[in-house]
Amino acid sequence: MTTLTPGPGAFAAPGGDLAYEVWAGTTEPVLAVHGLSAQRRLWDWLRTEDPDLSLVAPDLRGRGDSVGVAGPSSVVRHAEDLVLLLDHLGLDRVHVVGMSMGGFVAVHLAVRHPERVRSLVLVDGGFPMAAPDGLTRENVAAAFADRTGRLERTWTSVEEYRDYVVPATAPLLDPADPLLLDYLAHDLREGRVRLDQDAMVADATSVFFGETPWRDLEVPVRFLHAQWSTGRDTAPAYPPDLVTDYAPRTVETVGVDGVDHAGTIMTPTGAAAVAALLRHALQEPETR
């Protein structure tokens, strides 16, 4: 099993150096890919639920410590960046977990480079999802105003930033959760949010309007979906008819009740369910 040096690092990619972090556990390394407006600290909850997992988590271009490497950006570009990360770390084949947009990146990685991926765990993403009502290519930026609004201000503290993010984007999260504060602190540098708007809009466009080659997947897929999208009783990204369509392409499909999109990983309930699927994947014998 490959042994990795824990801690942050960087690797060369088109446009500059991209950041990543290794959290060492006892398992073989798992590549963890965050979502649209997130960054690598999204996996704080997963590490807390299962600290024995070894995770390799990048800040995708345009986010966090990789904010200066913004574009051109798309789920395909991120997938190619991940190949460079695996090469940098000397990793041959890995299990991959992707949340939201990270699931779409993971699907492209597995289809374009099947020799590098052992299995996928898709967390409320990866399969084509139900688009928000009224979403078009022309109004993507407006549709994600809760995210772009973060970029227009200088935040005096992580608590002030939290008080904006939770009601706007993740209303079911616990504002007092110390993991949430750690996650949000990684967003900020001198009071400004490290998220490139052009990269985020380009990536959202590629998620909702690009081709997703899920039918070409040849690796084992585990799929976890939320009961709601943004808050209690909101329409989920994956309503029952879509779940029914995708389930035959998976080895496991799990619905998590009582959580919305963010809660699939940013709550103990969601993180525990993701950890269980990863453990199932890690226990499978390797096939080529």
Secondary structure, DSSP 8 states (H G I E B T S, - for coil): ------EEEEEEETTEEEEEEEE--SS-EEEEE--TT--GGGGHHHHHH-TT-EEEEE--TTBGGGTT---S--HHHHHHHHHHHHHHHT--SEEEEEETHHHHHHHHHHHH-GGGEEEEEEES-SS-----TT--GGGHHHHTHHHHGGGGS--SSHHHHHHHHHHHH-TTS-TT-HHHHHHHHHHEETTEE-B-HHHHHHHHHHHHHS---GGG--S-EEEEEES-SSSTT---SS-HHHHHHHGGG-SEEEEETT--TGGGTSSHHHHHHHHHHHHHHHHS----
